[in-house]
Every structure is written in structure tokens, then in C-alpha cells.
Amino acid sequence: MKKGTLTSILDDSVENFSGRIAVKSQITGESWTYKQLREQAWRVSAALAKYGVGKGDRVVIVSDNTPAFVAGDYGVLYTGATSVPIDQNLRPADLLSEYLDLAEPKVILAEGKYVNKIRGKSNIQVISLESALMSQSYRPDIQIDAEDPSTIIFSSGTSAESEMSFKAVVLSHGNISSNILATEHFTTRAEKTDGHPQGIYLGGIGKQWHSFEYMMQKAFFHARGMIHFTDMGKLREGTAAEINPHYMIMIPDIADVMMRRIKKQVKDKTGKFYPAFEWFLKHSGDFYYELVNNKSFNIEKWCADLLGNQLFYKRIRGDLEGRIGKNKPRFIGGSSKLPLKHQLFFYILGLPIFQGYGLTETSPVICVNTPEDYRFESSGKVIEGTKVIIADQTALENRKISILGEGERGVILVKGPNVFKEYLKDSKRTENAFVDGWFNTEDLGYKENEFLYIQGRIKDILRSLQGETVDAASIEPAYRNEGRISRVILVGNEQQRIGALIVPDETSTVRLKSGTFDEKSFRASLCENELSDSKERFGFGFLIGNTAIVTDFDEKSLVTNTMKVKREIVKRNYAAKVNKICNPKSG
């Protein structure tokens, strides 16, 4: 697989398409061509050079996900320094100091509204991004190589024991650029396959300090596309239709909100006939699953899908065009695995979600579904240049690799040009992450007909002292926003039994807090209704005795930016409840 540098990729796009629009903002009205974007980046480079920033240095960037961030990031890269984008809304506040202590940046490049906050936490020189963009444009005379570090991404993960437990993943220009080149068959489709003048990616929805959004932005610059920035507020208002994008990121929570809103609208319009809509959804879903995954055509279910389209789906698509545009954007799923019901729902509407899989350490994409190669419940085929094997978990625990066969579940190991080289200042963690040159993802999965199926993190497999084994990553998404439930969190690893913390929906939470609902009766009702099928589906039954209600769950501090629960922190925060339901004799 060919590798380059992130700056050479932008240079190539400027050379061939200098007059094309590279970025726009629905929020600020900014609009830059490719040539202007690079000139803005060079302005930042010039400002940084005045402070002696050069090859081997690190620059922390604190900014919203805007065109200015893109220019600031490239400005750092053109100096030969390493860009370190971090969350502008750090929680807890002390985390900023921890990040800075580890990164040891030469300077901090910050959007104006964050400058004072940072100066109150650090003595490191802070440069206003706005002032840097006012500098005279200047390209540093620096040789940048593929093996040079380009970016450091901070990640806490779901198994961190506290907010202060994190890792800093060092990615090279070659790591990220190889990922960009290996996925160009997808990012160039709007123009090369569909015939649009230019592909448009809806920016501002993902987190720019997250590896997926960071890479995707640069991938669309390689594809000569346009990144049109908005924000979640505008997206909720339905103004994305003004942008009319061809691509947008799709995380589980956004998919769930969209699906529930659509179903509510249908229910409000159809009243007592709403069950008919669910009936058609069920038969359409069965039809497409059998057609796509098994290549089986059921004529009766096909007829039901045709009728469902005439009665319901066509109108829903029309309404969606008014909110997200007529281009029917390709939804790119790159965070946690989407439940099957969400995949089928959007596929039925003609808006398939192209689920992929990867980690920060793999720059991040390992595999992705495409229009030609698509399977429900899978994460697609492995991208060009990357190798994946499935290894026996027991052997791996002894740092030995025993490769499993087709369809056998084991640990996913990866090798390729997109795999990172090290964790910053943590040689022991880096060494432990590799076995015989293969990166251990610590994720479980299997391969079937070249498609990779992800089945969760090793640390999401809970084992009780009684020998009960439960896959939390399979069960928890199935009950996300299900009826009166906001989410369930399985607990009890290495305790007497497995249990579950249940976070009620907003209405139920209010009633529980006010005393309108009896907590025990509420749990019993959930076990008999929303959670009643769990034993049959997953082999784990929700009971009054092994469940507890949590009415003070803080999504901001207990869920990662990819919407995964921070399991260890949850266990610590609710230790008393966990002990009571998982160790009944001691509780």
C-alpha cells in the first residue's frame, strides 16, 4: 500500500483543483477554495514559526470543529510538528493539565474563546487561532516524511478506571495517509460513480479530536470533495437539507433519535393503524436481510415491501429530504456497532448505513461495508493493505498466536501500514499491544466470506464467580431507548452473579424521583415487558433481584464520545448498587 504525507495529499489536491471549494460553514458563512485553505494553513505555520515551532515539536489545538480548526491543524503539519487536537470541553477540568503534562507541547493553538480558560491552567505559550490566521502566508522549508509523527490522539476507552486514565496514540503521516488511500473507493463515489460535480461531506457532527472524524476530513480533501460544516443544533433543526450532503457520519445515538422521531410521526398520523406500519417494517426487514445476507428472494415479503413503500416509506423519504437533502447521503457508521434494527430500518428507507470498524491505533479504519460488498451485522471487508487474523483467546493470553478458521470466534489481530507505532511515553503499554508484530485489538469477532463480524470487547465479556458468562456488548445496545428504558449497563464481572443497572427514560425518571412510581414495581414491570425476551435472545434474564434503577446517570461523564459506556467508572460510582445485586448475600 502506497504511503505519503498529509501535507502532500493536500498539495496534490491544490495543484489539480485549486479553485474548487474545500470548506464551507453553515454557521459562520466561511468559504475557502483548496488554494485558500492551504494559504490559511500557511498563515498558521508562519505564526507558529515565530515561536520556534518545527520538526519534532508538538502543538496542542483547542478549537471547535470548524474550517479554522482544519487550517490550524494543517498549519501545524506544514511546520513538521505533530498536531495534538484535544476536546475543547474537557471534563473534568483537571484533565487539561494531565494532557498537557504528557504531550509537552511547544505552544498551544486555541480558538479565542478558549484562550483564557487554558491560560488559567497552564504556563505554556498560548496562540490565538484567530490571530494566527491573520499572519502573512508562509510555507516552511521542511522535509516531511511518511514515518514522521503527524498526530497524537488521546483516548480513554471504555475500560479506563477513571477519567484521568487515558492513552496517547502516536500516528504517523504514513499511518493516516495509507488509510485515506485505502478508502478512496468510498470517498470518491459521489463524483466518480454517481456523477455529482463534487462530493459533499457534512462536517461538524463528529468530533475533530476523534481519529475517525480527523481522518475522514482529510480523506475527503484527497477525494477533492467539500466539507460543509454545521453543528448538532442545525442538524436537529433540519437545515442540513440546505447543504444537501452526499456523506454524513452516523453514530448509534443519532440513528436511534432519527428512527424514534420517524416512528412517532408515523404513529401520530396513522393512530390505530400504526401496527400496520410495524408489520410492513418487519416483513421488509426480513426480505432485505434474506436478500442481502443469504441471497434469497422471498416473493411474498417482496410484495409486502412494495406495498409498504407505497403506503409509508415513500412519504418518509420525502419528509427526510426536507431535513437532510435530496442526495440521499451515505451514512458512515464508524463508532460502536449499530443494532440490527437500526441497520434494517434505514436500509428499508433507501438510506443504508455503511458500518465500518477500527480503532484509534489503526488510523482508524480496518474494514467497511460498501454498496457492492454489504452484509447486515458485519463491519464489511478488510481494506486494501491491511491484514486481519482471528486468534484463539486462550493462546493469546500466553502471548502465542493460534489462528482460527472461518466462522470461529476469537480475538481480532491486525497488521498493516495504518497500525500505529507507539503510545506516547509508554513503552510497556506499546510492547504489550503487539504479539509477534500483530496489534491486539482486544476485540472479539470472526470472519465469514471475507466479511468481519465484531462481537465486542474482551473486557465487555463478563464472567461471574459461578461460571456465568455474558456478552454485555451484544445485550446493551438491544435495549437502548427501548420503551421506558434509556439504557442498561451490565455489571458483575468476577462477582457472585451478573446484574444490570437500568437507566429509565426521562419521563420515568421524573416519576421515580417524585415517588409517583414504586421502584420495585417499576423494575418488575420492565422485566416482564421491555426486557422479557432477553433470556431467549441472549441467555441472560433480567429479574427483580439482579437489577437496580439509576436515576442520576450522567451521560457526559460516563459515556465516551463514541457513545460507549465507561464501564469501570460506572462500577465505581455505583459500587453499593452493584454489590447489592451482584453479591446478594453480602449486600
C-alpha positions as CSV (number, residue, x, y, z in Angstrom):
1,M,0.0,0.0,0.0
2,K,1.3,3.4,-1.0
3,K,2.0,5.8,1.8
4,G,2.5,9.6,1.6
5,T,2.1,12.6,3.9
6,L,-0.9,14.5,4.9
7,T,0.6,17.7,3.5
8,S,1.5,16.1,0.2
9,I,-2.1,14.9,-0.2
10,L,-3.4,18.4,0.3
11,D,-0.7,19.8,-2.0
12,D,-1.9,17.4,-4.7
13,S,-5.5,18.5,-4.4
14,V,-4.5,22.2,-4.6
15,E,-2.3,21.5,-7.7
16,N,-5.2,19.9,-9.6
17,F,-8.3,21.6,-8.1
18,S,-7.1,24.9,-6.7
19,G,-10.3,26.7,-7.5
20,R,-12.7,24.1,-6.0
21,I,-14.4,24.9,-2.7
22,A,-12.7,22.9,0.0
23,V,-14.6,24.1,3.1
24,K,-17.8,26.0,3.9
25,S,-19.5,26.8,7.1
26,Q,-23.3,27.0,7.6
27,I,-22.5,28.6,11.0
28,T,-20.0,31.4,10.0
29,G,-20.6,31.7,6.3
30,E,-16.9,31.0,5.6
31,S,-16.0,29.5,2.2
32,W,-12.4,28.6,1.1
33,T,-11.2,27.1,-2.1
34,Y,-8.4,24.5,-1.9
35,K,-5.8,27.2,-2.6
36,Q,-7.3,29.5,0.0
37,L,-7.4,26.6,2.6
38,R,-3.7,25.9,2.1
39,E,-2.9,29.7,2.3
40,Q,-4.8,29.9,5.6
41,A,-2.8,26.9,6.8
42,W,0.4,28.6,5.9
43,R,-0.6,31.7,7.8
44,V,-0.8,29.5,10.9
45,S,2.5,27.9,10.0
46,A,4.1,31.4,9.9
47,A,2.7,32.3,13.3
48,L,4.0,29.1,14.8
49,A,7.4,29.6,13.2
50,K,7.8,32.9,15.1
51,Y,7.7,30.8,18.3
52,G,10.3,28.4,17.0
53,V,7.9,25.5,16.2
54,G,9.4,23.0,13.9
55,K,10.0,19.3,13.2
56,G,10.0,17.2,16.4
57,D,7.8,19.7,18.3
58,R,4.2,19.2,19.4
59,V,1.3,21.7,19.2
60,V,-1.9,21.2,21.1
61,I,-5.0,22.5,19.3
62,V,-8.2,23.5,21.2
63,S,-11.0,24.5,18.9
64,D,-14.5,23.7,17.8
65,N,-14.9,21.6,14.6
66,T,-14.8,24.4,12.1
67,P,-12.9,25.5,9.0
68,A,-10.5,27.3,11.3
69,F,-9.6,24.0,13.0
70,V,-8.8,22.5,9.6
71,A,-6.5,25.4,8.8
72,G,-4.9,25.3,12.2
73,D,-4.3,21.6,12.0
74,Y,-2.7,21.8,8.6
75,G,-0.7,24.8,9.7
76,V,0.9,22.6,12.4
77,L,1.6,19.8,10.0
78,Y,3.3,22.1,7.4
79,T,5.8,23.1,10.1
80,G,6.8,19.4,10.5
81,A,5.4,19.4,14.1
82,T,2.9,17.0,15.5
83,S,-0.7,18.1,15.9
84,V,-2.4,17.2,19.1
85,P,-6.1,18.0,18.9
86,I,-8.0,17.8,22.2
87,D,-11.6,18.1,23.4
88,Q,-12.4,21.8,23.8
89,N,-15.0,20.8,26.5
90,L,-12.7,18.8,28.8
91,R,-14.3,17.1,31.7
92,P,-13.1,17.0,34.4
93,A,-11.2,20.3,34.2
94,D,-8.0,18.8,35.6
95,L,-7.8,16.6,32.5
96,L,-6.4,19.6,30.5
97,S,-3.3,19.8,32.8
98,E,-2.9,16.0,32.5
99,Y,-2.9,16.1,28.7
100,L,-0.5,19.0,28.6
101,D,1.9,17.3,31.0
102,L,2.0,14.2,28.8
103,A,2.1,16.0,25.5
104,E,4.6,18.7,26.5
105,P,3.6,21.0,23.6
106,K,5.9,23.8,22.4
107,V,2.8,26.0,22.2
108,I,-1.0,25.7,22.4
109,L,-3.1,26.9,19.4
110,A,-6.5,27.8,20.7
111,E,-9.7,29.4,19.4
112,G,-10.1,32.8,21.1
113,K,-13.0,31.8,23.4
114,Y,-10.9,29.1,25.0
115,V,-7.7,31.1,25.5
116,N,-8.4,32.4,29.0
117,K,-9.5,29.0,30.2
118,I,-6.2,27.5,29.1
119,R,-4.1,30.3,30.4
120,G,-5.6,29.7,33.8
121,K,-4.4,26.1,33.7
122,S,-1.0,26.3,32.1
123,N,2.1,28.5,31.7
124,I,2.7,27.2,28.1
125,Q,2.5,29.9,25.4
126,V,-1.0,30.1,24.0
127,I,-1.5,31.5,20.5
128,S,-5.0,32.7,19.4
129,L,-6.1,30.8,16.3
130,E,-7.8,33.9,15.0
131,S,-4.6,35.9,15.3
132,A,-2.6,33.2,13.7
133,L,-4.9,33.3,10.7
134,M,-4.1,37.0,10.3
135,S,-0.4,36.3,9.7
136,Q,1.5,36.6,6.4
137,S,1.2,33.3,4.5
138,Y,4.5,31.4,4.5
139,R,5.4,27.8,3.8
140,P,8.2,26.5,6.0
141,D,11.1,24.8,4.1
142,I,10.8,21.5,5.9
143,Q,11.2,17.9,4.7
144,I,8.3,15.9,5.9
145,D,8.4,12.1,5.6
146,A,5.8,9.4,5.8
147,E,7.3,8.0,9.0
148,D,7.2,11.3,10.8
149,P,4.6,11.6,13.6
150,S,1.7,13.7,12.4
151,T,-0.9,13.4,15.1
152,I,-1.4,12.4,18.6
153,I,-5.0,11.3,19.6
154,F,-6.0,11.0,23.2
155,S,-8.3,8.1,24.1
156,S,-9.7,7.0,27.4
157,G,-11.7,4.0,26.2
158,T,-14.4,2.1,28.0
159,S,-12.2,0.2,30.4
160,A,-10.4,3.2,31.9
161,E,-10.7,3.1,35.7
162,S,-11.1,6.9,36.0
163,E,-11.5,10.0,33.8
164,M,-7.7,10.5,34.3
165,S,-6.8,7.2,32.8
166,F,-6.0,7.7,29.1
167,K,-3.6,6.8,26.4
168,A,-2.0,9.0,23.8
169,V,-1.8,7.2,20.4
170,V,1.0,8.5,18.1
171,L,0.1,8.2,14.4
172,S,2.4,8.9,11.6
173,H,1.8,10.7,8.3
174,G,2.1,7.3,6.6
175,N,-0.4,5.7,9.0
176,I,-3.2,8.1,8.3
177,S,-2.4,8.7,4.6
178,S,-2.5,4.9,4.0
179,N,-6.0,4.8,5.5
180,I,-7.0,7.7,3.3
181,L,-5.8,6.0,0.1
182,A,-7.2,2.6,1.1
183,T,-10.7,4.1,1.5
184,E,-10.7,6.4,-1.6
185,H,-13.1,4.0,-3.5
186,F,-15.7,5.1,-1.0
187,T,-14.9,8.8,-0.5
188,T,-14.8,9.4,-4.3
189,R,-18.0,7.7,-5.2
190,A,-20.3,10.7,-5.3
191,E,-18.2,12.2,-8.1
192,K,-16.7,9.2,-9.9
193,T,-19.6,6.7,-9.6
194,D,-22.7,8.9,-9.1
195,G,-21.7,11.7,-11.4
196,H,-22.1,14.6,-9.0
197,P,-19.8,17.6,-9.7
198,Q,-18.3,17.3,-6.2
199,G,-18.8,15.1,-3.2
200,I,-20.0,16.9,-0.1
201,Y,-19.3,15.7,3.4
202,L,-21.4,17.0,6.3
203,G,-18.8,18.3,8.8
204,G,-19.1,19.4,12.4
205,I,-21.2,16.4,13.5
206,G,-18.2,14.2,14.5
207,K,-15.5,15.2,17.0
208,Q,-12.4,16.6,15.3
209,W,-10.2,15.2,18.1
210,H,-11.5,11.7,17.4
211,S,-9.5,9.6,15.0
212,F,-12.4,8.8,12.7
213,E,-13.6,12.4,12.1
214,Y,-9.9,13.5,11.9
215,M,-9.1,11.0,9.1
216,M,-12.4,11.5,7.3
217,Q,-11.9,15.2,6.9
218,K,-8.5,14.6,5.2
219,A,-9.9,11.7,3.2
220,F,-12.5,14.0,1.6
221,F,-9.8,16.5,0.7
222,H,-7.9,13.7,-1.0
223,A,-11.2,12.9,-2.9
224,R,-11.4,16.6,-3.9
225,G,-14.6,16.9,-2.1
226,M,-16.1,19.7,0.0
227,I,-16.5,19.6,3.8
228,H,-19.6,21.7,4.6
229,F,-19.6,22.4,8.4
230,T,-22.7,22.6,10.5
231,D,-23.4,21.6,14.1
232,M,-25.8,19.4,16.0
233,G,-28.2,22.2,16.7
234,K,-28.6,22.9,13.0
235,L,-28.9,19.2,12.2
236,R,-31.8,18.8,14.7
237,E,-33.5,21.8,13.1
238,G,-33.4,20.0,9.7
239,T,-31.3,22.7,8.0
240,A,-28.9,20.0,6.6
241,A,-31.2,20.0,3.6
242,E,-29.7,23.4,2.6
243,I,-26.3,21.7,2.4
244,N,-27.6,18.6,0.6
245,P,-24.7,16.4,1.5
246,H,-23.6,13.1,-0.1
247,Y,-22.0,11.7,3.1
248,M,-22.5,12.1,6.8
249,I,-21.3,10.3,9.9
250,M,-23.9,8.2,11.7
251,I,-23.4,7.2,15.3
252,P,-25.9,4.9,17.2
253,D,-27.5,7.7,19.2
254,I,-28.2,9.9,16.1
255,A,-29.6,6.8,14.3
256,D,-31.8,6.0,17.2
257,V,-33.1,9.6,17.6
258,M,-33.9,9.7,13.9
259,M,-35.7,6.3,13.9
260,R,-37.8,7.1,17.0
261,R,-38.7,10.5,15.6
262,I,-39.9,9.0,12.3
263,K,-41.9,6.3,14.1
264,K,-43.5,8.9,16.3
265,Q,-44.5,11.0,13.3
266,V,-46.0,7.9,11.6
267,K,-47.9,6.9,14.8
268,D,-49.3,10.4,15.2
269,K,-50.6,10.4,11.6
270,T,-51.9,6.8,11.5
271,G,-53.3,6.4,15.0
272,K,-54.8,3.0,15.5
273,F,-53.4,1.8,12.1
274,Y,-49.8,2.2,13.3
275,P,-49.4,-1.6,14.0
276,A,-49.7,-2.0,10.2
277,F,-46.6,0.1,9.7
278,E,-44.6,-2.1,12.1
279,W,-46.0,-5.2,10.3
280,F,-44.6,-3.8,7.0
281,L,-41.3,-2.9,8.6
282,K,-41.0,-6.5,9.9
283,H,-41.6,-8.1,6.6
284,S,-39.5,-5.6,4.7
285,G,-36.6,-6.2,7.1
286,D,-36.9,-10.0,6.7
287,F,-36.9,-9.6,3.0
288,Y,-33.8,-7.4,2.8
289,Y,-31.9,-9.5,5.4
290,E,-32.5,-12.7,3.4
291,L,-31.8,-11.0,0.1
292,V,-28.5,-9.3,1.2
293,N,-27.0,-11.8,3.6
294,N,-28.3,-15.1,2.2
295,K,-29.0,-14.1,-1.5
296,S,-32.5,-15.5,-1.0
297,F,-35.5,-13.8,-2.7
298,N,-38.9,-14.2,-1.0
299,I,-41.6,-13.1,-3.3
300,E,-44.3,-12.7,-0.6
301,K,-42.1,-10.5,1.5
302,W,-41.0,-8.6,-1.6
303,C,-44.7,-7.8,-2.3
304,A,-45.1,-6.7,1.3
305,D,-42.1,-4.4,0.9
306,L,-43.5,-2.9,-2.3
307,L,-46.8,-2.2,-0.6
308,G,-45.1,-0.8,2.5
309,N,-43.2,1.5,0.2
310,Q,-46.4,2.9,-1.4
311,L,-48.2,3.3,1.9
312,F,-45.4,4.5,4.2
313,Y,-41.7,4.5,3.1
314,K,-42.0,6.8,0.1
315,R,-43.6,9.5,2.2
316,I,-41.0,9.1,4.9
317,R,-38.2,9.6,2.3
318,G,-39.9,12.7,1.2
319,D,-40.0,14.1,4.7
320,L,-36.3,13.2,5.2
321,E,-35.4,15.0,2.0
322,G,-36.7,18.2,3.6
323,R,-34.3,17.6,6.6
324,I,-31.1,16.1,5.1
325,G,-31.4,16.8,1.4
326,K,-32.3,15.1,-1.8
327,N,-28.9,13.5,-2.4
328,K,-29.8,10.6,0.0
329,P,-26.5,10.8,1.9
330,R,-24.4,7.8,2.5
331,F,-24.4,7.3,6.3
332,I,-21.0,6.2,7.5
333,G,-21.0,4.2,10.8
334,G,-17.6,4.3,12.4
335,S,-18.1,4.1,16.1
336,S,-19.8,1.4,18.1
337,K,-21.8,-1.3,16.3
338,L,-25.3,-0.4,15.3
339,P,-28.1,-2.7,16.4
340,L,-29.6,-4.7,13.5
341,K,-33.0,-3.0,13.9
342,H,-31.4,0.4,13.0
343,Q,-29.5,-1.1,10.1
344,L,-32.6,-2.6,8.7
345,F,-34.8,0.5,9.3
346,F,-32.6,2.8,7.3
347,Y,-31.9,0.2,4.6
348,I,-35.7,-0.1,4.1
349,L,-35.9,3.6,3.6
350,G,-33.2,3.5,0.9
351,L,-30.6,5.1,3.3
352,P,-28.2,2.2,4.2
353,I,-25.7,2.8,7.0
354,F,-22.3,1.7,5.9
355,Q,-20.9,0.2,9.1
356,G,-17.2,0.1,9.5
357,Y,-14.8,-0.9,12.2
358,G,-11.5,0.4,13.5
359,L,-9.6,1.8,16.4
360,T,-7.6,4.9,17.1
361,E,-4.5,2.7,16.9
362,T,-5.4,1.7,13.3
363,S,-5.8,5.3,12.0
364,P,-8.7,4.2,12.4
365,V,-10.3,2.1,9.6
366,I,-9.8,-1.6,9.4
367,C,-12.8,-2.6,7.3
368,V,-16.0,-1.0,6.0
369,N,-19.2,-2.0,4.1
370,T,-19.7,-0.6,0.6
371,P,-22.6,-0.7,-1.8
372,E,-21.0,-3.6,-3.7
373,D,-20.0,-5.5,-0.6
374,Y,-22.6,-5.2,2.2
375,R,-23.8,-7.5,4.9
376,F,-26.1,-6.7,7.8
377,E,-24.4,-7.1,11.2
378,S,-21.0,-7.1,9.7
379,S,-18.4,-4.3,9.6
380,G,-17.5,-5.0,6.0
381,K,-14.4,-6.3,4.2
382,V,-10.9,-5.5,5.3
383,I,-9.4,-2.5,3.4
384,E,-6.6,-2.9,1.0
385,G,-3.1,-3.3,2.5
386,T,-4.4,-4.3,6.0
387,K,-4.3,-7.9,7.2
388,V,-6.6,-9.4,9.9
389,I,-6.4,-12.7,11.6
390,I,-8.7,-14.2,14.3
391,A,-6.6,-15.7,17.1
392,D,-7.5,-18.1,19.9
393,Q,-8.1,-16.1,23.1
394,T,-6.5,-18.7,25.5
395,A,-3.3,-19.0,23.5
396,L,-3.1,-15.2,23.2
397,E,-3.2,-14.8,26.9
398,N,0.1,-16.7,26.9
399,R,1.3,-14.3,24.0
400,K,1.1,-17.1,21.5
401,I,-0.9,-16.9,18.2
402,S,-3.1,-19.8,17.2
403,I,-5.1,-18.7,14.1
404,L,-8.8,-19.8,14.0
405,G,-10.7,-20.8,10.9
406,E,-13.7,-19.4,9.1
407,G,-16.6,-18.5,11.4
408,E,-14.7,-19.3,14.6
409,R,-14.8,-16.5,17.2
410,G,-11.6,-15.2,18.7
411,V,-9.5,-12.1,19.2
412,I,-9.0,-9.7,16.2
413,L,-5.3,-9.1,15.4
414,V,-4.3,-6.5,12.8
415,K,-1.2,-5.7,10.8
416,G,-0.6,-3.0,8.1
417,P,0.6,0.4,7.2
418,N,-2.3,2.0,9.2
419,V,-1.2,0.5,12.5
420,F,0.3,3.0,14.9
421,K,3.9,2.7,16.2
422,E,3.6,3.7,19.9
423,Y,1.8,5.1,22.8
424,L,3.4,8.4,23.8
425,K,5.9,7.8,26.6
426,D,4.5,4.4,27.4
427,S,6.9,1.7,26.1
428,K,5.4,-1.0,28.3
429,R,1.9,-0.5,27.0
430,T,3.2,-0.3,23.4
431,E,5.1,-3.6,23.8
432,N,2.0,-5.3,25.4
433,A,-0.2,-4.2,22.5
434,F,1.7,-6.3,20.0
435,V,2.2,-10.1,19.7
436,D,4.7,-11.2,17.1
437,G,4.2,-8.0,15.2
438,W,0.4,-8.2,15.2
439,F,-1.6,-5.5,17.0
440,N,-4.0,-6.9,19.5
441,T,-7.3,-5.0,19.2
442,E,-8.7,-6.8,22.3
443,D,-11.9,-7.1,20.3
444,L,-13.7,-10.3,19.6
445,G,-15.1,-11.3,16.3
446,Y,-15.0,-13.8,13.4
447,K,-14.6,-13.7,9.6
448,E,-17.1,-15.2,7.2
449,N,-16.9,-14.9,3.4
450,E,-14.3,-12.2,3.8
451,F,-16.6,-10.1,6.0
452,L,-15.5,-9.2,9.5
453,Y,-18.1,-9.5,12.3
454,I,-17.4,-7.7,15.5
455,Q,-18.8,-9.2,18.8
456,G,-17.5,-6.8,21.4
457,R,-14.5,-6.1,23.6
458,I,-12.8,-8.8,25.6
459,K,-13.4,-6.6,28.6
460,D,-17.2,-6.5,27.8
461,I,-17.4,-10.2,28.4
462,L,-18.5,-10.5,32.0
463,R,-17.8,-13.7,34.0
464,S,-19.3,-14.3,37.4
465,L,-17.7,-16.5,40.1
466,Q,-20.4,-19.0,39.4
467,G,-19.3,-19.5,35.9
468,E,-22.0,-17.4,34.1
469,T,-20.7,-15.7,31.0
470,V,-22.5,-12.7,29.4
471,D,-21.6,-10.6,26.4
472,A,-22.5,-7.1,27.5
473,A,-21.7,-5.6,24.1
474,S,-24.5,-7.7,22.5
475,I,-27.2,-7.1,25.1
476,E,-26.8,-3.5,26.0
477,P,-27.4,-2.0,22.5
478,A,-30.6,-4.1,22.1
479,Y,-32.3,-2.2,24.9
480,R,-31.0,1.3,24.2
481,N,-34.0,3.6,24.2
482,E,-36.4,0.7,24.4
483,G,-39.8,1.7,25.8
484,R,-39.3,3.1,29.2
485,I,-35.6,2.3,29.2
486,S,-32.8,4.8,28.3
487,R,-30.1,2.2,28.6
488,V,-29.0,-0.9,30.6
489,I,-25.5,-1.5,31.8
490,L,-24.4,-5.0,32.7
491,V,-22.2,-5.4,35.8
492,G,-20.8,-8.2,38.0
493,N,-17.6,-9.3,36.4
494,E,-15.8,-11.6,38.9
495,Q,-18.6,-11.3,41.4
496,Q,-21.2,-13.8,42.6
497,R,-23.6,-13.1,39.7
498,I,-24.2,-10.8,36.7
499,G,-26.6,-7.9,37.2
500,A,-27.8,-4.9,35.4
501,L,-28.1,-1.2,36.2
502,I,-31.2,0.3,34.4
503,V,-31.3,3.9,33.4
504,P,-35.0,4.9,32.9
505,D,-36.2,7.3,30.2
506,E,-36.7,10.9,31.1
507,T,-40.4,10.6,32.0
508,S,-40.0,7.5,34.2
509,T,-37.0,9.1,35.9
510,V,-39.1,12.1,36.9
511,R,-41.9,9.9,38.3
512,L,-39.4,7.7,40.2
513,K,-37.8,10.7,41.8
514,S,-41.1,12.2,42.7
515,G,-42.4,8.9,44.2
516,T,-45.2,8.5,41.7
517,F,-43.6,5.2,40.7
518,D,-42.7,2.5,43.1
519,E,-39.1,1.5,42.2
520,K,-39.5,-2.3,42.8
521,S,-42.8,-2.4,40.9
522,F,-41.2,-0.5,38.1
523,R,-38.4,-2.9,37.8
524,A,-40.8,-5.8,37.8
525,S,-42.8,-4.2,35.0
526,L,-39.6,-3.7,32.9
527,C,-38.6,-7.3,33.4
528,E,-42.0,-8.5,32.4
529,N,-42.3,-6.3,29.3
530,E,-39.3,-4.4,27.7
531,L,-36.7,-6.9,29.0
532,S,-38.8,-10.1,28.8
533,D,-37.1,-11.6,25.7
534,S,-33.5,-11.3,26.9
535,K,-33.3,-14.8,28.2
536,E,-34.3,-16.3,24.9
537,R,-32.3,-13.9,22.8
538,F,-29.1,-13.7,24.8
539,G,-29.2,-16.4,27.5
540,F,-29.3,-13.8,30.3
541,G,-32.6,-13.0,32.1
542,F,-33.4,-9.6,33.8
543,L,-35.0,-10.2,37.2
544,I,-36.1,-8.1,40.1
545,G,-33.3,-9.4,42.2
546,N,-30.4,-8.8,39.7
547,T,-31.5,-5.3,38.6
548,A,-31.2,-1.8,40.1
549,I,-32.5,1.5,38.9
550,V,-30.2,4.5,38.4
551,T,-31.8,7.9,38.1
552,D,-28.7,10.1,38.2
553,F,-26.8,8.7,35.3
554,D,-24.6,11.5,33.7
555,E,-24.1,10.8,30.0
556,K,-21.4,13.4,29.6
557,S,-19.1,11.9,32.2
558,L,-20.0,8.2,31.9
559,V,-20.2,7.7,28.1
560,T,-17.3,8.1,25.6
561,N,-17.5,10.4,22.6
562,T,-18.4,7.3,20.5
563,M,-21.3,6.6,22.9
564,K,-19.8,3.7,24.7
565,V,-20.3,3.3,28.5
566,K,-17.2,3.8,30.7
567,R,-17.8,0.5,32.4
568,E,-15.1,0.8,35.2
569,I,-16.2,4.3,36.2
570,V,-19.8,3.3,36.3
571,K,-18.9,0.3,38.5
572,R,-17.0,2.6,40.9
573,N,-19.7,5.3,41.0
574,Y,-22.5,2.8,41.7
575,A,-20.5,0.4,43.8
576,A,-23.2,0.0,46.5
577,K,-25.9,-0.9,44.0
578,V,-23.6,-3.2,42.1
579,N,-22.6,-5.1,45.3
580,K,-26.3,-5.4,46.3
581,I,-27.4,-7.0,43.1
582,C,-24.3,-9.0,42.2
583,N,-23.4,-10.2,45.7
584,P,-26.8,-10.6,47.4
585,K,-25.6,-12.5,50.5
586,S,-23.1,-9.7,51.4
587,G,-25.4,-6.9,50.3
